[in-house]
């Protein structure tokens, strides 16, 4: 007796052994339970690992969100600092322009003072030719010239200080315009004095009044210059304060830049770790999917053994396999019809076939826990019975069983039938999109 005959003998005798020996059935149940237990433990461990990974990913996403908010706040603060520095730079440029304009006016003022000095010297030469009163006028004019020269020196010192500061420039400009206006009035008075020197005797009193007025205005100019000097000192102090603030802002900007670099490095590290976790999770999911497919195959095999050995019914096995077939993408309907002539089974009986209709053609499917040569012949007669009752041509004939007798498989192939061990082995591209059911 070879191995194939021994296996066939065991298959035929095993159902009888199981029916007669309850201990053997119990042993088989324990063996099957022991075989499935590791798979259940693996699935439980995978679920625990997946929950742990999801929790860690959630915590990392929250940390990443906080880091993003911190970086946005730092960027906003840096933009505000940049705006302040630009505003200070614009103000400094405006101050520089105002100082240049003021310097030009001071130069014009100095030039006019020189012209006035020349006129006064000419008046002094003419006054020497006249009376003692004119000499007194000359002396006063010389004093006036000295005062104007002193004023010129002070204005030059004031110009130098204006180049270093920029605080109260608008007020200084207004006062200088007032000063220029008064100098123009003074120039007009001097021109009038020159014209009237020919009549110096008659208008000496007028000259004296003009000189007194000039003296008073010179004193006013001196007071104004002192006020401007004080304001320029205040401006210098504020410039120092601004410089200190700018230095502090520069230091804080550098600190922010360093912090942003550190945060960027951390975010890159987090991204790298997230990618590693994603790859690990993907591998775990692929492993889980592979285990699920293996468990489905094992369940189908166990169901076939149970149906074969009497642990479960043939109908329950067929329903379970049909469910797996639907999960594989097939939409199967049950065809039921009464064979009153006894063509299929040799006696009147109800005929059941799983049917799929596509493009006007039928695909007939027979699901059994085990297939023998007689089962193949019965399936062929079912196909002929279906064609005779419906008139629909049969495009494919599919047998699905985890236990097929080799002789039955040869016979099925000769009859043009497709034989598969599991539903998922049926090519997915053959799965139809339309279904139809019949009940006669």
C-alpha positions as CSV (number, residue, x, y, z in Angstrom):
1,X,0.0,0.0,0.0
2,X,1.5,3.3,-1.1
3,X,1.1,6.7,0.7
4,X,-1.7,7.8,-1.6
5,X,-3.8,4.7,-0.9
6,X,-3.1,5.0,2.8
7,X,-4.2,8.6,2.8
8,X,-7.4,7.7,0.9
9,X,-8.1,4.9,3.4
10,X,-7.6,7.2,6.3
11,X,-9.9,9.8,4.8
12,X,-12.6,7.2,4.3
13,X,-12.2,5.7,7.8
14,X,-11.6,8.9,9.8
15,X,-15.3,10.0,9.8
16,X,-16.3,6.6,11.1
17,X,-13.6,6.8,13.8
18,X,-14.7,10.2,14.9
19,X,-18.4,9.2,15.1
20,X,-17.5,6.1,17.2
21,X,-14.7,7.5,19.4
22,X,-15.7,10.7,21.4
23,X,-12.2,10.8,22.8
24,X,-10.7,11.2,19.4
25,X,-13.1,14.0,18.6
26,X,-12.1,15.7,21.8
27,X,-8.4,15.3,21.0
28,X,-8.9,16.8,17.6
29,X,-10.8,19.8,19.0
30,X,-8.0,20.4,21.5
31,X,-5.3,20.2,18.8
32,X,-7.3,22.7,16.7
33,X,-7.7,25.1,19.6
34,X,-4.0,24.8,20.5
35,X,-3.2,25.6,16.8
36,X,-5.3,28.7,16.8
37,X,-4.3,30.0,20.2
38,X,-0.9,31.5,19.1
39,X,-2.6,33.4,16.3
40,X,-5.1,35.0,18.8
41,X,-2.2,36.0,21.1
42,X,-0.3,37.5,18.1
43,X,-3.4,39.5,17.1
44,X,-3.8,40.8,20.7
45,X,-0.2,41.8,20.9
46,X,-0.5,43.6,17.5
47,X,-3.6,45.5,18.8
48,X,-1.7,46.6,21.9
49,X,1.3,47.7,19.9
50,X,-0.9,49.6,17.5
51,X,-2.7,51.5,20.3
52,X,0.6,52.4,21.9
53,X,2.0,53.7,18.6
54,X,-1.2,55.8,18.0
55,X,-0.9,57.2,21.5
56,X,2.8,58.2,20.9
57,X,1.9,59.7,17.5
58,X,-0.8,61.8,19.1
59,X,1.6,63.1,21.8
60,X,4.2,63.9,19.2
61,X,1.6,65.7,17.1
62,X,0.6,67.8,20.1
63,X,4.3,68.6,20.8
64,X,4.8,69.6,17.2
65,X,1.8,71.9,17.3
66,X,3.1,73.7,20.3
67,X,6.5,74.1,18.7
68,X,4.8,75.5,15.6
69,X,2.9,78.1,17.6
70,X,6.1,79.1,19.4
71,X,8.0,79.6,16.1
72,X,5.1,81.7,14.8
73,X,5.2,83.9,17.9
74,X,9.0,84.3,17.5
75,X,8.6,85.2,13.8
76,X,5.9,87.8,14.6
77,X,8.1,89.4,17.3
78,X,11.1,89.5,14.9
79,X,8.9,91.3,12.3
80,X,7.8,93.9,14.9
81,X,11.5,94.5,15.8
82,X,12.4,94.9,12.2
83,X,9.5,97.4,11.7
84,X,10.8,99.4,14.7
85,X,14.4,99.4,13.4
86,X,13.1,100.6,9.9
87,X,11.1,103.3,11.5
88,X,14.1,104.5,13.5
89,X,16.3,104.4,10.4
90,X,13.7,106.5,8.5
91,X,13.6,109.0,11.3
92,X,17.4,109.2,11.4
93,X,17.4,109.9,7.6
94,X,14.8,112.6,8.1
95,X,16.9,114.2,10.9
96,X,20.0,114.1,8.7
97,X,18.2,115.8,5.9
98,X,16.9,118.5,8.3
99,X,20.4,119.0,9.7
100,X,21.8,119.5,6.2
101,X,19.1,122.0,5.4
102,X,19.8,123.8,8.7
103,X,23.6,123.9,7.9
104,X,22.9,125.5,4.5
105,X,20.8,128.1,6.2
106,X,23.5,128.8,8.8
107,X,26.1,129.2,6.1
108,X,23.8,131.7,4.3
109,X,23.3,133.5,7.6
110,X,27.1,133.7,8.1
111,X,27.5,135.1,4.6
112,X,25.0,137.8,5.3
113,X,26.7,138.6,8.6
114,X,29.9,139.1,6.7
115,X,28.2,141.4,4.3
116,X,26.8,143.3,7.2
117,X,30.2,143.6,8.8
118,X,31.6,145.1,5.5
119,X,28.8,147.6,5.4
120,X,29.4,148.6,9.1
121,X,33.1,149.0,8.4
122,X,32.3,151.4,5.5
123,X,30.0,153.3,7.8
124,X,32.8,153.6,10.4
125,X,35.1,155.0,7.7
126,X,32.5,157.6,6.8
127,X,31.7,158.4,10.4
128,X,35.3,159.4,11.1
129,X,34.7,162.4,8.9
130,X,31.9,163.6,10.9
131,X,31.1,164.9,14.3
132,X,31.8,163.4,17.7
133,X,28.3,162.1,17.7
134,X,29.2,160.1,14.6
135,X,32.3,158.8,16.4
136,X,30.1,157.7,19.2
137,X,27.9,156.0,16.6
138,X,31.0,154.4,15.1
139,X,32.0,153.0,18.5
140,X,28.6,151.6,18.9
141,X,28.7,150.1,15.5
142,X,32.1,148.5,16.3
143,X,30.6,147.0,19.4
144,X,27.7,145.8,17.3
145,X,30.2,144.2,14.8
146,X,32.0,142.5,17.7
147,X,28.7,141.2,19.0
148,X,27.8,140.0,15.4
149,X,31.2,138.2,15.1
150,X,30.6,136.6,18.5
151,X,27.2,135.6,17.3
152,X,28.8,134.2,14.2
153,X,31.3,132.1,16.2
154,X,28.4,130.8,18.4
155,X,26.4,129.9,15.3
156,X,29.4,128.0,13.9
157,X,29.6,126.0,17.2
158,X,25.9,125.5,17.0
159,X,26.2,124.1,13.5
160,X,28.8,121.6,14.7
161,X,26.5,120.4,17.4
162,X,23.6,120.2,15.1
163,X,25.6,117.7,12.9
164,X,25.7,115.3,15.9
165,X,22.1,115.4,17.1
166,X,18.6,115.2,15.7
167,X,16.0,115.7,18.5
168,X,13.9,119.0,18.2
169,X,14.9,119.8,14.7
170,X,11.6,121.1,13.6
171,X,11.4,123.6,16.5
172,X,15.0,124.7,15.7
173,X,14.1,125.1,12.0
174,X,11.1,127.3,12.9
175,X,13.2,129.4,15.2
176,X,16.0,129.7,12.6
177,X,13.4,130.9,10.0
178,X,12.3,133.5,12.5
179,X,15.9,134.4,13.0
180,X,16.5,134.7,9.2
181,X,13.4,136.9,9.0
182,X,14.7,139.2,11.7
183,X,18.2,139.3,10.0
184,X,16.5,140.4,6.8
185,X,14.8,143.2,8.7
186,X,18.1,144.1,10.2
187,X,19.7,144.2,6.7
188,X,16.9,146.4,5.5
189,X,17.6,148.7,8.5
190,X,21.3,148.8,7.7
191,X,20.6,149.6,4.0
192,X,18.3,152.4,5.2
193,X,21.1,153.6,7.5
194,X,23.5,153.6,4.6
195,X,21.2,155.7,2.5
196,X,20.7,158.2,5.3
197,X,24.3,158.5,6.3
198,X,24.6,161.5,4.0
199,X,22.1,163.2,6.2
200,X,23.8,161.8,9.4
201,X,23.3,165.0,11.3
202,X,19.6,165.1,10.9
203,X,19.0,161.4,11.4
204,X,21.6,160.5,14.1
205,X,18.8,159.9,16.6
206,X,17.2,157.4,14.2
207,X,20.6,155.6,13.9
208,X,20.8,155.4,17.7
209,X,17.4,153.9,17.8
210,X,18.2,151.4,15.1
211,X,21.4,150.4,17.0
212,X,19.5,149.9,20.2
213,X,17.0,147.7,18.4
214,X,19.9,145.6,16.9
215,X,21.3,145.2,20.4
216,X,18.1,144.0,21.8
217,X,17.7,141.5,18.9
218,X,21.2,140.3,19.4
219,X,20.4,139.6,23.0
220,X,17.3,137.7,21.9
221,X,19.4,135.7,19.4
222,X,21.8,134.8,22.2
223,X,19.0,133.6,24.4
224,X,17.6,131.6,21.5
225,X,21.0,130.0,20.9
226,X,21.2,129.0,24.6
227,X,17.8,127.3,24.4
228,X,18.9,125.5,21.2
229,X,22.0,124.3,22.9
230,X,20.1,122.9,25.8
231,X,17.7,121.1,23.4
232,X,20.6,119.7,21.4
233,X,22.0,118.2,24.6
234,X,18.7,116.7,25.4
235,X,18.6,115.3,21.8
236,X,22.1,113.8,22.3
237,X,20.9,112.1,25.5
238,X,17.9,110.6,23.7
239,X,20.1,109.4,20.9
240,X,22.2,107.5,23.4
241,X,19.1,105.9,24.8
242,X,18.0,104.9,21.3
243,X,21.4,103.4,20.6
244,X,21.2,101.3,23.8
245,X,17.7,100.1,22.8
246,X,18.9,99.2,19.3
247,X,21.8,97.2,20.8
248,X,19.5,95.4,23.1
249,X,17.1,94.6,20.2
250,X,20.0,93.3,18.2
251,X,21.1,91.0,21.0
252,X,17.5,89.7,21.4
253,X,17.2,89.1,17.7
254,X,20.4,87.0,17.7
255,X,19.0,85.0,20.6
256,X,15.8,84.5,18.7
257,X,17.7,83.3,15.6
258,X,19.6,80.8,17.7
259,X,16.4,79.5,19.3
260,X,14.8,79.2,15.8
261,X,17.7,77.2,14.6
262,X,17.4,74.9,17.6
263,X,13.7,74.5,17.0
264,X,14.3,73.7,13.3
265,X,16.8,71.0,14.2
266,X,14.3,69.5,16.7
267,X,11.5,69.6,14.1
268,X,13.7,67.8,11.6
269,X,14.5,65.1,14.2
270,X,10.8,64.7,14.9
271,X,10.0,64.4,11.2
272,X,12.7,61.7,10.8
273,X,11.3,59.8,13.8
274,X,7.8,60.1,12.5
275,X,8.9,58.6,9.1
276,X,10.6,55.7,10.9
277,X,7.4,55.1,13.0
278,X,5.3,55.2,9.8
279,X,7.5,52.6,8.1
280,X,7.3,50.3,11.2
281,X,3.5,50.7,11.4
282,X,3.2,49.9,7.6
283,X,5.3,46.8,8.1
284,X,3.1,45.7,11.0
285,X,-0.1,46.3,9.0
286,X,1.3,44.3,6.1
287,X,2.2,41.5,8.6
288,X,-1.3,41.7,10.2
289,X,-2.9,41.5,6.7
290,X,-0.8,38.5,5.8
291,X,-1.8,36.8,9.1
292,X,-5.4,37.6,8.5
293,X,-5.3,35.9,5.1
294,X,-3.5,32.8,6.6
295,X,-6.2,32.7,9.4
296,X,-8.9,32.8,6.8
297,X,-7.3,29.9,4.9
298,X,-6.9,28.0,8.1
299,X,-10.5,28.6,9.1
300,X,-11.7,27.4,5.7
301,X,-9.5,24.2,6.0
302,X,-10.9,23.6,9.6
303,X,-14.4,24.1,8.3
304,X,-13.8,21.6,5.6
305,X,-12.4,19.1,8.1
306,X,-15.4,19.7,10.4
307,X,-17.9,19.2,7.6
308,X,-16.0,16.1,6.4
309,X,-15.7,14.6,9.9
310,X,-19.2,15.5,11.1
311,X,-18.2,18.4,13.4
312,X,-20.3,20.8,11.3
313,X,-22.8,20.6,8.5
314,X,-22.1,20.9,4.8
315,X,-24.5,23.8,4.5
316,X,-22.7,25.8,7.3
317,X,-19.4,25.2,5.5
318,X,-20.8,26.3,2.2
319,X,-22.3,29.5,3.7
320,X,-18.9,30.3,5.3
321,X,-17.0,29.8,2.0
322,X,-19.6,31.9,0.1
323,X,-19.0,34.7,2.6
324,X,-15.3,34.5,1.9
325,X,-16.1,34.5,-1.8
326,X,-18.1,37.7,-1.4
327,X,-15.2,39.3,0.5
328,X,-12.9,38.5,-2.5
329,X,-15.1,40.7,-4.7
330,X,-17.8,38.2,-6.0
331,X,-21.5,38.9,-5.7
332,X,-23.2,35.5,-5.6
333,X,-26.9,34.6,-5.6
334,X,-28.5,31.3,-5.0
335,X,-30.4,29.5,-7.8
336,X,-33.2,27.1,-6.5
337,X,-35.3,24.9,-8.8
338,X,-37.2,21.7,-8.4
339,X,-36.0,18.7,-10.5
340,X,-39.2,16.8,-10.8
341,X,-37.7,14.4,-13.4
342,X,-34.8,13.3,-11.2
343,X,-32.2,14.3,-13.8
344,X,-29.6,15.5,-11.4
345,X,-29.8,13.1,-8.4
346,X,-31.7,10.2,-10.0
347,X,-34.8,11.1,-8.1
348,X,-37.0,14.2,-7.8
349,X,-35.2,16.8,-5.6
350,X,-34.5,20.5,-5.3
351,X,-31.4,21.7,-7.1
352,X,-29.3,24.5,-5.6
353,X,-26.5,26.3,-7.5
354,X,-24.6,29.6,-6.7
355,X,-24.9,31.8,-9.8
356,X,-23.3,35.0,-11.0
357,X,-24.7,36.7,-14.2
358,X,-22.5,39.0,-16.2
359,X,-23.1,40.5,-19.7
360,X,-25.9,38.0,-20.3
361,X,-23.8,34.9,-19.5
362,X,-23.8,32.8,-16.3
363,X,-20.9,31.8,-14.0
364,X,-21.9,28.7,-11.9
365,X,-20.1,28.1,-8.7
366,X,-20.1,24.9,-6.6
367,X,-18.7,25.1,-3.0
368,X,-18.1,21.9,-1.1
369,X,-16.1,20.7,1.9
370,X,-14.7,17.9,-0.2
371,X,-15.0,16.8,-3.9
372,X,-15.1,13.3,-5.3
373,X,-15.6,12.1,-8.9
374,X,-19.3,11.6,-8.2
375,X,-19.5,15.3,-7.0
376,X,-18.0,16.4,-10.3
377,X,-20.6,14.4,-12.3
378,X,-23.4,15.9,-10.2
379,X,-22.1,19.4,-10.7
380,X,-22.0,18.8,-14.5
381,X,-25.7,17.6,-14.4
382,X,-26.6,20.7,-12.4
383,X,-25.0,22.9,-15.1
384,X,-27.0,21.1,-17.8
385,X,-30.2,21.4,-15.7
386,X,-29.6,25.1,-15.2
387,X,-29.0,25.7,-18.9
388,X,-32.2,23.8,-19.9
389,X,-34.4,25.7,-17.4
390,X,-33.1,29.2,-17.9
391,X,-31.7,29.2,-21.4
392,X,-28.8,31.3,-20.3
393,X,-25.4,30.1,-21.6
394,X,-22.8,29.2,-19.0
395,X,-19.5,31.0,-19.5
396,X,-17.5,29.5,-16.6
397,X,-17.8,26.5,-14.2
398,X,-16.0,26.9,-10.9
399,X,-15.5,24.3,-8.2
400,X,-14.2,25.6,-4.8
401,X,-13.1,23.0,-2.1
402,X,-10.1,22.7,0.2
403,X,-10.1,18.9,-0.3
404,X,-10.3,17.6,-3.9
405,X,-9.7,14.0,-4.8
406,X,-7.0,13.8,-7.5
407,X,-9.1,11.7,-9.8
408,X,-12.0,14.2,-9.3
409,X,-9.7,17.0,-10.3
410,X,-8.6,15.3,-13.5
411,X,-12.2,14.7,-14.4
412,X,-13.2,18.3,-13.7
413,X,-10.4,19.6,-15.9
414,X,-11.4,17.4,-18.7
415,X,-15.0,18.7,-18.4
416,X,-13.7,22.3,-18.6
417,X,-14.2,23.2,-14.9
418,X,-12.0,25.5,-12.9
419,X,-10.9,24.1,-9.5
420,X,-9.8,26.3,-6.7
421,X,-8.8,25.6,-3.1
422,X,-10.0,28.9,-1.5
423,X,-12.3,31.6,-2.7
424,X,-9.6,34.3,-2.8
425,X,-7.7,32.1,-5.3
426,X,-10.3,32.9,-7.9
427,X,-8.7,35.6,-10.2
428,X,-10.0,39.0,-9.1
429,X,-10.3,40.3,-12.6
430,X,-13.0,37.7,-13.2
431,X,-15.2,39.2,-10.5
432,X,-18.4,40.5,-12.2
433,X,-20.2,43.8,-11.6
434,X,-23.8,42.5,-12.1
435,X,-25.7,39.8,-10.4
436,X,-29.0,38.0,-10.9
437,X,-30.9,35.3,-8.9
438,X,-33.5,32.8,-9.9
439,X,-36.0,30.8,-7.9
440,X,-38.3,28.4,-9.8
